[in-house]
């Protein structure tokens, strides 16, 4: 049993389970987030939420959720759950037996004589989520059906039924790819074994996110379901559903899933929990290494980066990542100031203390490593530029006074 565990009594109580959320990230800036029963309650929830830099600097929800259906003797049992006006449908949470978090999120469903386990993991460096289904018990032939709910929208937005989407799909090995709008990357949905894709496009309208309603925001959206994947599964067999921005090799999904588990830091003590959490904020993409100020909705911010970076990297000996982040941030320097709140083109430059935290972070590196030579070689010119900019005065009336103190601020 993991250190975070929920039993059936807790899971079927929606007032309890919908208040408990999962969020996991990877090094490419992709994340997956939902509640412990798989019912999304925020517009920021999604199984695959990814950067789309060709559009903007925000993350985008491509795959909102999936609904699984267990079929035996012609009878169907839908394990999914979504909120609609006035009710939840389907009510698959009633089949839940328990939830474990270690080493990865794992749900176990009991449907009559069927015991089905569902595990979820992100590829460390790729924009891909994998779901592993294992049939633990079954007394008769069993079929599993997976219906993907597609959003293809920015995570601050909501999707609505429209005639502009591209409903077509392309066949790929053991699956299909979808690209609802031309500006987006294609989404590849694949199964680790031979599976049938049944094309049955439809909109599921007025899906509700209860936490957005509580916050006073728009809270209803329409999600596009292009059809479903269907395959047989035998007792003891594991089948993987993969969703990513690049085509995967179905034959390697089992080994890829296992390798990802082995890469996880076991959260079996306090120190390992800290190490595990620290790694979730580092993002390496397009040659830049950044610290995300917080998931799901923050970007990379100057002050937050320099305050947190030493603690996220130096105690674990990850000096390479420390320097990679400082290199990336140094490229953002404009005059003596760093971008602070925001990301990409949506930021402000009025943080008087971010350049000072830049110096402080360098000091922490030297204290840990005794390596002042690297700092001088890489950053001394940048540091001199900051000092000169503060002494000579810069934007927002930031300057050094005669008494040596830094002053800033305008009416």
C-alpha positions in Angstrom: 0.0 0.0 0.0 1.3 3.5 -0.9 1.5 6.4 1.6 -1.4 8.0 -0.2 -4.3 5.5 -0.4 -8.1 5.9 -0.7 -10.6 3.1 -0.3 -13.9 2.5 -1.9 -15.9 4.3 0.8 -13.9 7.4 0.1 -13.9 7.2 -3.7 -17.6 6.7 -4.2 -18.3 9.7 -1.9 -18.2 12.6 -4.5 -18.1 15.3 -1.8 -14.8 13.7 -0.6 -13.2 12.4 -3.8 -13.8 15.4 -6.1 -11.9 17.5 -3.6 -8.7 15.5 -4.1 -6.6 16.1 -7.2 -3.6 14.6 -8.9 -1.0 16.5 -10.9 2.1 15.1 -12.4 4.5 16.8 -14.8 7.5 15.9 -16.9 10.7 17.6 -18.2 9.1 18.9 -21.4 6.6 21.0 -19.6 3.7 18.6 -20.2 1.4 17.7 -17.3 -1.5 15.5 -16.5 -4.1 16.4 -13.9 -7.5 15.3 -12.7 -9.2 14.2 -9.5 -8.5 10.8 -7.9 -11.6 9.3 -9.6 -10.8 10.8 -13.0 -13.6 13.4 -13.1 -12.3 16.7 -14.2 -13.4 19.6 -12.0 -11.2 22.4 -13.5 -10.7 23.6 -17.1 -7.0 23.1 -16.3 -7.5 19.4 -15.8 -6.6 17.0 -18.6 -4.8 13.7 -19.3 -2.5 15.4 -21.8 -1.9 19.2 -21.3 1.1 20.3 -23.5 2.9 23.4 -24.7 2.1 24.5 -28.2 4.8 27.1 -28.9 3.6 27.6 -32.5 0.4 29.1 -31.0 1.5 30.9 -27.8 3.4 30.3 -24.6 0.4 28.7 -22.8 -0.3 25.0 -22.2 -3.1 23.4 -24.2 -5.5 20.7 -23.2 -5.5 18.2 -26.1 -6.8 15.0 -24.4 -9.3 16.0 -21.7 -10.2 12.5 -20.5 -11.0 9.0 -21.6 -14.0 6.8 -20.6 -13.4 3.1 -20.4 -16.1 0.5 -20.9 -15.9 -3.2 -19.8 -17.9 -5.5 -22.0 -18.8 -9.1 -21.0 -21.6 -11.3 -22.4 -22.9 -8.3 -24.4 -23.3 -6.2 -21.2 -21.5 -2.9 -21.0 -20.2 -1.2 -17.8 -18.9 2.3 -18.3 -16.1 3.2 -15.9 -15.9 6.9 -16.8 -17.5 9.9 -15.0 -18.2 13.5 -16.1 -20.3 16.3 -14.7 -23.3 17.5 -16.7 -26.0 19.9 -15.7 -27.9 18.3 -12.9 -26.1 15.0 -12.8 -23.0 13.0 -13.2 -22.8 10.6 -16.2 -21.7 7.9 -16.4 -21.2 7.1 -12.8 -18.2 4.8 -13.2 -16.8 5.8 -9.8 -19.3 3.3 -8.2 -17.1 0.5 -9.5 -13.9 1.8 -7.9 -12.3 -0.4 -5.3 -9.2 1.7 -4.3 -6.6 4.3 -5.4 -2.9 4.1 -4.8 -0.3 6.8 -5.6 3.0 4.9 -5.4 4.9 4.5 -7.5 2.4 6.0 -10.0 -1.3 6.8 -9.8 -3.3 3.5 -9.9 -7.1 2.9 -9.8 -8.6 -0.5 -9.3 -12.2 -1.2 -10.6 -14.4 -4.1 -9.6 -17.2 -5.0 -12.0 -18.8 -8.3 -11.0 -16.2 -10.9 -11.5 -13.9 -8.4 -13.3 -11.0 -6.7 -11.5 -9.3 -4.1 -13.7 -6.3 -2.0 -12.8 -5.5 1.3 -14.5 -2.2 3.0 -14.1 -1.0 6.4 -15.4 2.4 7.7 -16.3 4.0 10.5 -18.3 7.0 10.0 -20.6 9.8 11.9 -18.9 11.0 13.8 -21.9 8.3 13.5 -24.5 4.8 15.0 -24.8 3.1 11.7 -24.1 0.9 10.1 -21.4 0.5 6.3 -21.1 -2.3 4.4 -19.4 -1.8 0.8 -18.6 -4.8 -1.5 -18.1 -4.3 -4.9 -16.4 -7.0 -7.4 -16.1 -6.4 -8.9 -12.7 -9.5 -11.2 -12.6 -12.1 -12.3 -15.1 -14.2 -15.4 -15.5 -15.3 -15.0 -19.1 -14.1 -13.3 -22.3 -13.6 -9.6 -21.7 -13.5 -6.6 -24.1 -12.3 -3.1 -23.2 -13.4 0.0 -25.0 -11.7 3.3 -24.7 -13.4 6.6 -25.8 -11.1 9.7 -26.0 -12.6 13.1 -25.2 -10.7 15.7 -27.2 -10.5 19.5 -26.4 -7.7 21.1 -28.5 -7.8 24.4 -26.7 -5.8 26.7 -24.4 -6.0 25.8 -20.8 -7.5 29.2 -19.9 -10.3 28.6 -22.4 -13.2 26.3 -23.0 -14.1 24.5 -26.3 -17.5 24.8 -27.9 -19.2 22.8 -30.6 -18.3 24.3 -34.0 -18.1 23.4 -37.6 -14.5 24.4 -38.0 -13.0 21.3 -36.6 -11.3 18.6 -38.7 -13.2 15.4 -37.9 -11.0 13.2 -40.1 -8.4 10.9 -38.7 -5.3 9.2 -40.1 -4.5 5.6 -39.4 -1.3 4.9 -37.5 0.0 1.6 -36.2 -2.6 0.2 -33.7 -4.4 3.6 -33.6 -5.3 6.9 -35.1 -4.1 10.5 -35.2 -6.3 13.6 -34.9 -5.7 17.3 -35.6 -8.9 19.2 -34.9 -7.3 22.5 -36.0 -4.5 23.2 -38.3 -2.5 25.3 -35.8 -2.2 22.3 -33.4 0.2 19.4 -33.5 -1.5 16.1 -34.3 -2.4 13.9 -31.4 -1.5 10.2 -31.8 -3.7 7.7 -29.9 -2.3 4.2 -30.0 -2.8 0.8 -28.4 0.0 -1.6 -27.5 -1.8 -4.5 -29.2 -4.0 -4.8 -32.3 -7.2 -2.8 -31.7 -10.2 -1.7 -33.7 -10.9 2.0 -34.0 -14.6 2.6 -34.5 -15.3 6.0 -36.1 -18.3 7.4 -34.4 -17.8 11.2 -34.2 -20.0 13.2 -31.8 -20.0 16.2 -29.4 -20.5 15.7 -25.7 -22.1 19.0 -24.7 -22.1 21.0 -21.5 -19.4 19.2 -19.6 -19.2 21.1 -16.4 -16.2 22.0 -14.2 -17.5 22.6 -10.7 -14.4 24.5 -9.4 -14.6 27.0 -12.2 -18.2 27.6 -11.4 -17.2 28.3 -7.7 -14.5 30.7 -8.9 -17.1 32.6 -11.0 -15.7 31.6 -14.4 -17.4 30.0 -17.4 -17.6 26.4 -16.5 -19.3 24.5 -19.4 -17.6 23.1 -22.5 -18.3 20.8 -25.4 -15.8 17.9 -26.0 -15.4 16.1 -29.2 -15.3 12.2 -29.1 -14.3 10.8 -32.5 -15.2 7.3 -31.7 -13.6 4.5 -29.6 -10.9 1.9 -29.6 -11.9 -1.7 -28.8 -9.8 -4.8 -28.0 -10.0 -8.0 -26.1 -8.1 -8.4 -22.9 -7.3 -11.6 -21.1 -6.8 -12.4 -17.4 -3.3 -11.3 -16.4 -2.7 -9.3 -19.6 -1.6 -5.6 -19.6 -2.5 -3.3 -22.5 -1.2 0.2 -22.9 -3.1 3.2 -24.3 -0.6 5.9 -25.5 -1.5 9.5 -26.3 1.3 11.8 -27.6 2.4 14.4 -30.1 4.6 12.0 -31.9 3.9 8.5 -33.3 5.0 5.7 -30.9 6.0 2.2 -31.7 3.2 -0.1 -30.2 5.7 -2.9 -29.8 7.9 -0.8 -27.4 5.1 0.5 -25.2 5.3 -2.2 -22.5 9.1 -1.7 -22.1 8.7 2.1 -22.3 6.1 2.1 -19.6 8.3 -0.1 -17.3 11.4 2.1 -17.9 9.4 5.1 -16.9 8.4 3.4 -13.6 12.1 2.6 -12.9 13.1 6.2 -13.5 10.7 7.4 -10.7 12.2 8.3 -7.3 10.4 6.1 -4.7 8.4 8.3 -2.4 9.2 6.2 0.6 10.7 8.8 2.9 10.6 12.6 3.3 13.8 13.3 1.5 12.7 11.3 -1.6 9.4 13.1 -1.6 11.3 16.4 -1.7 13.5 15.2 -4.6 10.5 13.9 -6.5 8.6 17.2 -6.1 11.6 19.4 -7.0 12.0 17.7 -10.3 8.5 18.5 -11.4 9.2 22.2 -11.8 12.1 21.9 -14.2 11.2 22.3 -17.9 13.6 21.5 -20.8 12.2 22.5 -24.2 13.6 23.8 -27.5 17.0 24.2 -26.0 15.9 26.3 -23.0 15.8 25.0 -19.4 13.4 26.9 -17.1 11.8 26.7 -13.7 8.0 26.8 -13.9 6.7 28.9 -11.0 3.8 26.6 -10.4 1.4 24.1 -12.1 -1.0 24.2 -13.6 -1.3 27.8 -14.7 1.9 29.7 -14.0 4.8 30.3 -16.4 8.5 30.9 -15.8 9.0 34.0 -13.6 12.3 35.8 -12.9 12.1 36.2 -9.2 10.6 32.8 -8.5 13.3 31.1 -10.6 16.2 32.7 -8.8 14.7 32.2 -5.3 13.9 28.5 -5.9 16.6 27.3 -8.2 19.4 26.7 -5.7 17.1 24.5 -3.5 15.7 22.6 -6.5 19.1 21.6 -7.9 22.1 22.1 -5.6 21.2 19.8 -2.6 20.9 16.9 -5.1 24.1 17.7 -6.9 22.3 18.7 -10.1 24.7 21.5 -10.9 24.3 21.0 -14.7 20.6 21.9 -14.4 21.4 24.9 -12.3 23.8 26.3 -14.9 21.4 25.4 -17.7 18.6 27.5 -16.1 21.0 30.4 -15.4 22.1 30.3 -19.0 18.5 30.4 -20.2 17.5 33.2 -17.9 20.6 35.2 -18.7 19.4 35.3 -22.3 16.2 37.0 -21.1 18.1 39.9 -19.5 17.1 43.2 -20.9 19.3 46.0 -19.7 19.7 45.3 -16.0 16.2 43.7 -15.6 14.7 40.3 -16.0 11.2 39.4 -17.1 9.1 38.6 -14.0 5.5 37.7 -13.9 4.4 36.0 -17.2 5.9 34.1 -20.0 7.0 34.7 -23.5 5.8 38.0 -24.8 3.3 38.3 -21.9 5.6 39.5 -19.1 6.5 42.6 -17.2 10.0 44.0 -16.4 9.3 45.9 -13.2 10.8 43.5 -10.6 13.4 45.5 -8.9 14.7 42.5 -6.8 14.9 39.8 -9.5 18.4 41.0 -10.6 19.5 40.9 -6.9 18.2 37.3 -6.5 20.2 36.5 -9.7 23.3 37.5 -7.7 22.1 35.5 -4.6 21.6 32.4 -6.7 25.1 32.6 -8.0 26.4 32.9 -4.4 24.6 29.7 -3.4 26.2 27.9 -6.3 29.6 29.0 -5.2 28.9 28.0 -1.6 27.9 24.5 -2.6 30.5 23.9 -5.3 33.4 26.2 -4.5 33.4 26.8 -8.3 33.7 30.6 -8.8 35.6 30.1 -12.0 32.5 28.9 -13.9 30.4 31.8 -12.6 33.0 34.4 -13.6 33.4 32.9 -17.1 29.7 32.6 -17.9 28.0 35.4 -16.1 30.5 38.1 -15.0 29.7 40.4 -17.9 25.9 40.1 -17.2 26.5 40.9 -13.5 28.6 43.9 -14.4 25.8 45.1 -16.7 23.2 44.8 -13.9 25.4 46.8 -11.5 26.1 49.5 -14.1 22.4 49.7 -15.0 21.4 50.1 -11.3 24.1 52.7 -10.7 23.2 54.7 -13.8 19.5 54.3 -13.4 17.0 52.4 -15.5 13.2 52.0 -16.1 10.7 52.5 -13.3 13.0 55.0 -11.6 15.2 52.2 -10.4 18.6 53.6 -9.3 21.2 53.6 -6.6 20.9 56.5 -4.2 23.9 58.5 -2.8 23.7 56.5 0.4 24.2 53.3 -1.6 20.7 51.9 -1.2 18.6 50.8 -4.2 15.5 52.8 -4.9 12.7 52.3 -7.4 9.1 53.3 -8.1 7.0 55.8 -9.9 3.7 57.5 -9.4 
